[in-house]
Amino acid sequence: MSAATFDFTGSVVLVTGGGTGIGLAITRAFLDAGATVAITGRRRERLESALEGVPEERAAALPADVSDPEQVRQLVADVVARFGRLDVVVSNAAGYARGELTDLADDAWEQMRATNVDAFFHLAKAALPRLAESGGNLVAVSSVSGLRGDWGQAGYNATKAAVTNFVRSLALDWGPRVRLNAVAPAFTFTELNQDAPRDEASLAPHVDRVPLGRIAEPEDVAPPVLFLASEGARYVTGAVLAVDGGTSASTGQAHV
Ligand SMILES: NC(=O)c1ccc[n+]([C@@H]2O[C@H](COP(=O)([O-])OP(=O)(O)OC[C@H]3O[C@@H](n4cnc5c(N)ncnc54)[C@H](OP(=O)(O)O)[C@@H]3O)[C@@H](O)[C@H]2O)c1
């Protein structure tokens, strides 16, 4: 499926963390589908290189730290001031800190919670009234880690579970004005896990849990996001769509 399957001509889309990884694939897919796209992240150069060659009336690199409520409010205001409307918000930016709870430093937890949970709260609070004006929608990039537990990353899983249930509950409160949905990817090759070994032997236990037999690329996650944001999903809200190669279809018992 290509982005050409969807037509977002005339729509204004905000993608947090839109300069790298899954967010970058989402940014490119929305641009290919005709949208005007604003992206944010802390590193200006990653945002600018993501939008290289895109006419400035169709794209904006707006650096911000989404863990800062004031910067989030300003970001949403800037997008509306620049493009006149806001149709889709993709809440994708996140941090990842691995480690058992007793090894997770307090400041690492604070930072991860502020980026993954508090940022969602402030972004949704600022954007939902704008999305209600345009009949728009929000798609969160959550994770299979927000559905159940994983070894050695309880803090991260708790933050992703918070996002998943924000989406479900807000879908109740904001229907029929705004749809809210989430995607739940599993292991996807990005900067987030760049320190994890990528040789075949190290990846084998991961691949073994994926019925579709491979680790995801960011481009696997973007089309389901566009679907949820599109008119084709007009009767879909509060959904959490696993984009995990079938990982979460398993009970978790051994693959024998
Ligand atoms: N990769 C996986 O295996 C996987 C699996 C399931 C779900 N996910 C989810 O997918 C989403 C994207 O992650 P990714 O894998 O594509 O990793 P990534 O490339 O590291 O993307 C994270 C993005 O978030 C931005 N970001 C982080 N902290 C920020 C802050 N305080 N303010 C503004 N922007 C911030 C980063 O930009 P700056 O650093 O420039 O700020 C970066 O663009 C995340 O929600 C993640 O939880 C990933």
The ligand as a MOL file (V3000), in Angstrom:
LIG
                    3D

  0  0  0     0  0            999 V3000
M  V30 BEGIN CTAB
M  V30 COUNTS 48 52 0 0 0
M  V30 BEGIN ATOM
M  V30 1 N 11.1260 1.5150 17.5400 0
M  V30 2 C 10.3360 0.6300 18.1510 0
M  V30 3 O 10.6820 -0.5640 18.3060 0
M  V30 4 C 8.9830 1.0560 18.6530 0
M  V30 5 C 8.0500 0.0620 18.9920 0
M  V30 6 C 6.7960 0.4490 19.4390 0
M  V30 7 C 6.4750 1.7900 19.5420 0
M  V30 8 N 7.3970 2.7290 19.2240 0 CHG=1
M  V30 9 C 7.0160 4.1260 19.3560 0
M  V30 10 O 7.2150 4.7880 18.1290 0
M  V30 11 C 7.3700 6.1790 18.3590 0
M  V30 12 C 8.5390 6.7170 17.5560 0
M  V30 13 O 9.7290 6.1390 18.0210 0
M  V30 14 P 10.8920 5.6790 17.0330 0
M  V30 15 O 11.0660 4.2300 17.2470 0
M  V30 16 O 10.6350 6.1970 15.6780 0 CHG=-1
M  V30 17 O 12.1710 6.3460 17.7030 0
M  V30 18 P 12.9550 7.7050 17.4000 0
M  V30 19 O 13.4500 7.7390 16.0060 0
M  V30 20 O 13.9510 7.8320 18.5080 0
M  V30 21 O 11.8230 8.7870 17.5340 0
M  V30 22 C 11.5230 9.5070 18.6920 0
M  V30 23 C 11.2320 10.9270 18.2490 0
M  V30 24 O 10.7090 11.6530 19.3430 0
M  V30 25 C 11.3710 12.9020 19.4030 0
M  V30 26 N 11.4080 13.3140 20.7940 0
M  V30 27 C 11.8960 12.6090 21.8540 0
M  V30 28 N 11.8070 13.3380 22.9750 0
M  V30 29 C 11.2430 14.5190 22.6070 0
M  V30 30 C 10.9060 15.7010 23.3130 0
M  V30 31 N 11.1010 15.8230 24.6340 0
M  V30 32 N 10.3620 16.7300 22.6210 0
M  V30 33 C 10.1530 16.6270 21.2850 0
M  V30 34 N 10.4440 15.5430 20.5760 0
M  V30 35 C 10.9910 14.5020 21.2330 0
M  V30 36 C 12.7710 12.6590 18.8620 0
M  V30 37 O 13.3480 13.8480 18.3280 0
M  V30 38 P 14.4510 14.7060 19.1600 0
M  V30 39 O 15.3490 13.7110 19.8270 0
M  V30 40 O 15.1120 15.5380 18.1310 0
M  V30 41 O 13.6660 15.5130 20.1340 0
M  V30 42 C 12.4780 11.6560 17.7570 0
M  V30 43 O 12.1880 12.3160 16.5550 0
M  V30 44 C 7.5070 6.3390 19.8730 0
M  V30 45 O 6.2670 6.7350 20.4150 0
M  V30 46 C 7.8440 4.9330 20.3400 0
M  V30 47 O 7.4570 4.7040 21.6780 0
M  V30 48 C 8.6380 2.3940 18.7720 0
M  V30 END ATOM
M  V30 BEGIN BOND
M  V30 1 1 1 2
M  V30 2 2 2 3
M  V30 3 1 2 4
M  V30 4 1 4 5
M  V30 5 2 4 48
M  V30 6 2 5 6
M  V30 7 1 6 7
M  V30 8 2 7 8
M  V30 9 1 8 9
M  V30 10 1 8 48
M  V30 11 1 9 10
M  V30 12 1 9 46
M  V30 13 1 10 11
M  V30 14 1 11 12
M  V30 15 1 11 44
M  V30 16 1 12 13
M  V30 17 1 13 14
M  V30 18 2 14 15
M  V30 19 1 14 16
M  V30 20 1 14 17
M  V30 21 1 17 18
M  V30 22 2 18 19
M  V30 23 1 18 20
M  V30 24 1 18 21
M  V30 25 1 21 22
M  V30 26 1 22 23
M  V30 27 1 23 24
M  V30 28 1 23 42
M  V30 29 1 24 25
M  V30 30 1 25 26
M  V30 31 1 25 36
M  V30 32 1 26 27
M  V30 33 1 26 35
M  V30 34 2 27 28
M  V30 35 1 28 29
M  V30 36 1 29 30
M  V30 37 2 29 35
M  V30 38 1 30 31
M  V30 39 2 30 32
M  V30 40 1 32 33
M  V30 41 2 33 34
M  V30 42 1 34 35
M  V30 43 1 36 37
M  V30 44 1 36 42
M  V30 45 1 37 38
M  V30 46 2 38 39
M  V30 47 1 38 40
M  V30 48 1 38 41
M  V30 49 1 42 43
M  V30 50 1 44 45
M  V30 51 1 44 46
M  V30 52 1 46 47
M  V30 END BOND
M  V30 END CTAB
M  END
